[in-house]
Amino acid sequence: MKLLRTIRLDASDTFVFEQAAEPGEWAVSGAFVFWNRDPAALEGKARSAFRGGFLGVSSFGWSTLVQIVDASAADRAHLLDMLAQRLIAQFGAPSIEDARAAAEEEVAFAESLCSQPQDTLVAVHRSFDNDEVRETFRMLRLRAGQKPARAFSFLEVEGEDEQPIEAVDLVGLAGRVPK
């Protein structure tokens, strides 16, 4: 089976999100975090997390990219347990059974994104249209024969039908990073 793990190709997640996920955490989409919030009212780092973040389950931090990796049944069970515990602690799930059912849905959805080969990177773009959250996913694969080295060495992109409305000024953001 395959699951999603957070990956950090540069330091941008550490200043784009309030809390960045650590590299290598099991990840889920994380859209449920915004379930009872008005996405139109989100600002700053919370808006960045809504628009383009995957949720690292260990830290409940955000990652711009996740990587498709092989996983065992034990890895999946551990992910379910961690997420269920977080749903109780952070969101007040009424019981472990309810939390596990919700965690199962989240993990199953994450698994559904893993139809591409191992090491494929996945990016998300979320929007709020007509009172519903919409997610689109992009699959970024290495060129044939290329080793993962730099963030900008990925060429093949799937799911680029919708273009994000907002642009991120990485140069401007980098100028605000403390030295």
N, C-alpha and C positions, 0 to 999 in steps of 0.2 A: 504494500500500500504506500501511498504518498501523502505527505502533509506539507504544511507551509512553515518555514522558519524565517525569522527576521534576518535581514542582512543590512549592513551599513557599508556603503562604498566610499563615503566621505563623512565629514563631521556635520553636514547640514541638518540632519534630524535633531541634533542636540540643541540647535537654536531655532528651528522651525516649530517644534512641538514643546508644550509645557514639560512633558516628560518623554524622553526618547526611550524606546525599547532597547534593551541590550542585544547585540548581535547574537544570533543563534537561539533565540527564544521561539517556542512554538507559537504560532500566530493564527488568528481568526480575523474575519473581516472587521468586526468591531462596531458595525453600524448601530447595534443595539444600545451602545453607550449613549447615543443621542435620542433615544426613543421618546423621552418625555421633555425634550428641549425643542425650542423653536429654532430650526436651523438658520432662518433668516436673521435672527438676533445674535448669532454667534459672531464673535470678533477675534482678531488676532490669532493666537496659537490654537485656541479651541476651534476656530474656523478652519485652520490648516489641517487639524486632525480630522475634522469632519470631511473636508474636501478630498484629502488624499492620504489617509493613514490606515494602516493595518494595526490591529491591537496585539501587542506581545502579551501573552497570558501570564507569564511569571511576574512581570513588573507592572502590568497594565499601562505600559508606555506605548508610544506610537512609532511606527516605522514606515517610511515611504515605500520601501520595496520589501518583498518577501521572495524566498527562493523555494522552489519545489524540491523536496528531498524525499528519499526513501525513509520509511518509518516502519516500526514493528507494531504488532498488536499491543505490546506492553507500552510503547510510546503513546499510542492512541488512548489507551486506558488512563495513562498518567495525565495526558492533556485534558481528558474529560473530567477527571477528579479535580485537577487544578482549577479549571474553569468553573465547575460547579461550586467549589468552595468560594471562589471570587464572587460569583453571583449571589451567594448568601451574604458574604461579608460586605460587599460594596453596593449591592442593589436590593438587599433585603428579601431575597427569594423566600417564600413562606415555608419551604421544606426542602430537604436534600433531594427528594424525588422530583419536585418541580425544577430545582436547579439542574439536576442531571438531565432532565428532558430538554430543557433549554440549551444546555451545553451540547447535548447530542445533535440538536438542530444546527448549532453554530459550527461544530466540527464536521458534520456531514456536508454543510455548504462549503467549508474550506476544502474538503476532499474533492468536491465537484470542480474546483478550480485547478486541480492537479492532473488534468488530462494530457498535459504537455510533457516532454522529456524531463528527467531529473536535471536540476541546475537551471532550469528556465526561471527567469525573474518575472514577478508579477507586480503590476502597479494598479492602483484603484483611483477612480475619479467618481466622487459622489456629488449629487446635486439634489435639490429639493424642488420638485415641480408638481403642480396640481395636488398639493397636500400629500405627496409621497416621496420617499427617499429613493433615488435611482442610483444604481451602482453600475459602472462600466469598468471592465478590467482589460489591461493590456498585457500581453505576453511578450517578453523580450528574450530572444534567444541569441546565443553566440553564433558568429559566422562559423561555417564548417572549418574545423581544424584549429580554431582559435581558443586560447586558454583565457579564463576569466582574469583580467588584470586591471582594466580601467573602466570607469563608469560609462565612458562614451565609446566603448568598443562594440556595443550591441547594435545590430543593424535591423534584423527582421522584427517587425512589429505586427501583432494581430490585434484586432479590436480597436482600430483607430478611426472608426466611423464618426464618432463624436469628438469634436475638439474641445478641450477645456476652455471655459469662458475667461478664466483669469490666467495671468502669467505671473510667474515668480521671478523676481529680480535677484538672482543669486549673487551677482556682483555687489548689489546694494546691501544685501543681507550680510555678505562676507565683510563688508566695511564696518559693520556694527559689532563684529565679534571681538570680545576683549582679548588683548594680547598678553 
